Amino acid sequence: MTGIEALADRLYYLAAFLLLGIGTYTLIGSRNLVKKVIGMNVFQTGIFLFFIAAAFITGASPPLLTAPAPYVSPLPHVLILTAIVVGVSLTAVALGLIVRIYDEYGTLNEETLREVQADE
Protein backbone atom coordinates (compact mmCIF):
# COMPACT_ATOMS: atom_id res chain seq x y z
CA MET A 1 0.00 0.00 0.00
CA THR A 2 1.47 3.31 -1.05
CA GLY A 3 1.21 6.56 0.87
CA ILE A 4 -1.56 7.89 -1.38
CA GLU A 5 -3.66 4.74 -0.91
CA ALA A 6 -3.18 4.92 2.85
CA LEU A 7 -4.27 8.56 2.83
CA ALA A 8 -7.31 7.75 0.67
CA ASP A 9 -8.34 5.03 3.12
CA ARG A 10 -8.14 7.49 6.00
CA LEU A 11 -9.58 10.55 4.30
CA TYR A 12 -12.46 10.70 6.79
CA TYR A 13 -10.00 10.94 9.67
CA LEU A 14 -8.19 13.77 7.93
CA ALA A 15 -11.49 15.61 7.41
CA ALA A 16 -12.48 15.01 11.04
CA PHE A 17 -9.22 16.42 12.41
CA LEU A 18 -9.43 19.34 10.00
CA LEU A 19 -12.91 20.14 11.34
CA LEU A 20 -11.65 19.78 14.91
CA GLY A 21 -8.82 22.19 14.18
CA ILE A 22 -11.04 24.76 12.49
CA GLY A 23 -13.56 24.58 15.32
CA THR A 24 -10.88 24.94 17.99
CA TYR A 25 -9.30 27.88 16.17
CA THR A 26 -12.68 29.59 15.86
CA LEU A 27 -13.46 29.04 19.53
CA ILE A 28 -10.12 30.40 20.69
CA GLY A 29 -9.46 33.09 18.10
CA SER A 30 -12.82 34.79 17.79
CA ARG A 31 -14.09 37.49 20.13
CA ASN A 32 -17.65 37.36 18.77
CA LEU A 33 -20.02 35.10 20.72
CA VAL A 34 -21.96 33.95 17.64
CA LYS A 35 -18.72 32.93 15.93
CA LYS A 36 -17.80 30.96 19.05
CA VAL A 37 -21.08 29.04 18.82
CA ILE A 38 -20.39 28.35 15.14
CA GLY A 39 -16.89 27.13 16.06
CA MET A 40 -18.40 24.86 18.70
CA ASN A 41 -20.73 23.37 16.08
CA VAL A 42 -17.87 22.79 13.65
CA PHE A 43 -15.89 21.11 16.45
CA GLN A 44 -18.88 18.88 17.28
CA THR A 45 -19.22 17.92 13.62
CA GLY A 46 -15.57 16.85 13.59
CA ILE A 47 -16.18 14.65 16.61
CA PHE A 48 -19.27 13.12 14.98
CA LEU A 49 -17.35 12.36 11.80
CA PHE A 50 -14.48 10.82 13.77
CA PHE A 51 -16.76 8.45 15.67
CA ILE A 52 -18.66 7.38 12.56
CA ALA A 53 -15.41 6.86 10.62
CA ALA A 54 -13.98 4.82 13.50
CA ALA A 55 -17.08 2.60 13.53
CA PHE A 56 -16.80 1.78 9.82
CA ILE A 57 -15.75 -1.79 9.00
CA THR A 58 -15.05 -2.69 5.39
CA GLY A 59 -17.28 -5.52 4.17
CA ALA A 60 -19.37 -5.60 7.34
CA SER A 61 -23.14 -5.90 7.38
CA PRO A 62 -25.87 -4.63 9.68
CA PRO A 63 -26.39 -6.71 12.82
CA LEU A 64 -29.32 -8.78 11.53
CA LEU A 65 -29.82 -12.48 12.11
CA THR A 66 -29.78 -13.27 8.40
CA ALA A 67 -26.72 -11.13 7.54
CA PRO A 68 -23.26 -12.70 7.34
CA ALA A 69 -20.49 -11.78 9.79
CA PRO A 70 -18.65 -9.43 10.47
CA TYR A 71 -21.20 -7.06 11.88
CA VAL A 72 -21.16 -3.30 12.32
CA SER A 73 -21.89 -2.18 15.86
CA PRO A 74 -24.90 0.18 15.93
CA LEU A 75 -23.79 1.71 19.23
CA PRO A 76 -21.56 4.48 17.77
CA HIS A 77 -24.34 5.52 15.41
CA VAL A 78 -26.86 5.69 18.24
CA LEU A 79 -24.45 7.72 20.36
CA ILE A 80 -23.87 10.16 17.53
CA LEU A 81 -27.60 10.59 16.93
CA THR A 82 -28.01 11.39 20.61
CA ALA A 83 -25.05 13.78 20.46
CA ILE A 84 -26.59 15.56 17.47
CA VAL A 85 -29.78 16.16 19.43
CA VAL A 86 -27.80 17.43 22.42
CA GLY A 87 -25.71 19.65 20.12
CA VAL A 88 -28.78 21.22 18.53
CA SER A 89 -30.27 21.85 21.98
CA LEU A 90 -27.02 23.37 23.22
CA THR A 91 -26.85 25.61 20.16
CA ALA A 92 -30.42 26.79 20.68
CA VAL A 93 -29.77 27.64 24.34
CA ALA A 94 -26.48 29.37 23.52
CA LEU A 95 -28.07 31.48 20.80
CA GLY A 96 -30.95 32.36 23.12
CA LEU A 97 -28.47 33.52 25.74
CA ILE A 98 -26.58 35.50 23.11
CA VAL A 99 -29.78 37.31 22.12
CA ARG A 100 -30.39 38.22 25.77
CA ILE A 101 -26.78 39.41 26.17
CA TYR A 102 -27.10 41.59 23.08
CA ASP A 103 -30.39 43.05 24.33
CA GLU A 104 -28.81 43.85 27.69
CA TYR A 105 -25.37 45.11 26.66
CA GLY A 106 -25.69 46.00 22.95
CA THR A 107 -22.59 44.08 21.93
CA LEU A 108 -21.40 40.54 21.27
CA ASN A 109 -17.70 41.29 21.66
CA GLU A 110 -16.23 39.28 24.50
CA GLU A 111 -13.70 41.91 25.55
CA THR A 112 -16.32 44.66 25.67
CA LEU A 113 -18.55 42.46 27.78
CA ARG A 114 -15.70 41.83 30.23
CA GLU A 115 -15.07 45.60 30.50
CA VAL A 116 -18.75 46.24 31.15
CA GLN A 117 -18.85 43.53 33.83
CA ALA A 118 -15.73 44.94 35.48
CA ASP A 119 -17.34 48.40 35.62
CA GLU A 120 -20.50 47.07 37.30
C-alpha positions as CSV (number, residue, x, y, z in Angstrom):
1,M,0.0,0.0,0.0
2,T,1.5,3.3,-1.0
3,G,1.2,6.6,0.9
4,I,-1.6,7.9,-1.4
5,E,-3.7,4.7,-0.9
6,A,-3.2,4.9,2.8
7,L,-4.3,8.6,2.8
8,A,-7.3,7.8,0.7
9,D,-8.3,5.0,3.1
10,R,-8.1,7.5,6.0
11,L,-9.6,10.6,4.3
12,Y,-12.5,10.7,6.8
13,Y,-10.0,10.9,9.7
14,L,-8.2,13.8,7.9
15,A,-11.5,15.6,7.4
16,A,-12.5,15.0,11.0
17,F,-9.2,16.4,12.4
18,L,-9.4,19.3,10.0
19,L,-12.9,20.1,11.3
20,L,-11.6,19.8,14.9
21,G,-8.8,22.2,14.2
22,I,-11.0,24.8,12.5
23,G,-13.6,24.6,15.3
24,T,-10.9,24.9,18.0
25,Y,-9.3,27.9,16.2
26,T,-12.7,29.6,15.9
27,L,-13.5,29.0,19.5
28,I,-10.1,30.4,20.7
29,G,-9.5,33.1,18.1
30,S,-12.8,34.8,17.8
31,R,-14.1,37.5,20.1
32,N,-17.7,37.4,18.8
33,L,-20.0,35.1,20.7
34,V,-22.0,34.0,17.6
35,K,-18.7,32.9,15.9
36,K,-17.8,31.0,19.1
37,V,-21.1,29.0,18.8
38,I,-20.4,28.4,15.1
39,G,-16.9,27.1,16.1
40,M,-18.4,24.9,18.7
41,N,-20.7,23.4,16.1
42,V,-17.9,22.8,13.6
43,F,-15.9,21.1,16.5
44,Q,-18.9,18.9,17.3
45,T,-19.2,17.9,13.6
46,G,-15.6,16.9,13.6
47,I,-16.2,14.6,16.6
48,F,-19.3,13.1,15.0
49,L,-17.3,12.4,11.8
50,F,-14.5,10.8,13.8
51,F,-16.8,8.4,15.7
52,I,-18.7,7.4,12.6
53,A,-15.4,6.9,10.6
54,A,-14.0,4.8,13.5
55,A,-17.1,2.6,13.5
56,F,-16.8,1.8,9.8
57,I,-15.8,-1.8,9.0
58,T,-15.0,-2.7,5.4
59,G,-17.3,-5.5,4.2
60,A,-19.4,-5.6,7.3
61,S,-23.1,-5.9,7.4
62,P,-25.9,-4.6,9.7
63,P,-26.4,-6.7,12.8
64,L,-29.3,-8.8,11.5
65,L,-29.8,-12.5,12.1
66,T,-29.8,-13.3,8.4
67,A,-26.7,-11.1,7.5
68,P,-23.3,-12.7,7.3
69,A,-20.5,-11.8,9.8
70,P,-18.6,-9.4,10.5
71,Y,-21.2,-7.1,11.9
72,V,-21.2,-3.3,12.3
73,S,-21.9,-2.2,15.9
74,P,-24.9,0.2,15.9
75,L,-23.8,1.7,19.2
76,P,-21.6,4.5,17.8
77,H,-24.3,5.5,15.4
78,V,-26.9,5.7,18.2
79,L,-24.5,7.7,20.4
80,I,-23.9,10.2,17.5
81,L,-27.6,10.6,16.9
82,T,-28.0,11.4,20.6
83,A,-25.0,13.8,20.5
84,I,-26.6,15.6,17.5
85,V,-29.8,16.2,19.4
86,V,-27.8,17.4,22.4
87,G,-25.7,19.6,20.1
88,V,-28.8,21.2,18.5
89,S,-30.3,21.9,22.0
90,L,-27.0,23.4,23.2
91,T,-26.8,25.6,20.2
92,A,-30.4,26.8,20.7
93,V,-29.8,27.6,24.3
94,A,-26.5,29.4,23.5
95,L,-28.1,31.5,20.8
96,G,-31.0,32.4,23.1
97,L,-28.5,33.5,25.7
98,I,-26.6,35.5,23.1
99,V,-29.8,37.3,22.1
100,R,-30.4,38.2,25.8
101,I,-26.8,39.4,26.2
102,Y,-27.1,41.6,23.1
103,D,-30.4,43.0,24.3
104,E,-28.8,43.9,27.7
105,Y,-25.4,45.1,26.7
106,G,-25.7,46.0,23.0
107,T,-22.6,44.1,21.9
108,L,-21.4,40.5,21.3
109,N,-17.7,41.3,21.7
110,E,-16.2,39.3,24.5
111,E,-13.7,41.9,25.6
112,T,-16.3,44.7,25.7
113,L,-18.6,42.5,27.8
114,R,-15.7,41.8,30.2
115,E,-15.1,45.6,30.5
116,V,-18.8,46.2,31.1
117,Q,-18.9,43.5,33.8
118,A,-15.7,44.9,35.5
119,D,-17.3,48.4,35.6
120,E,-20.5,47.1,37.3
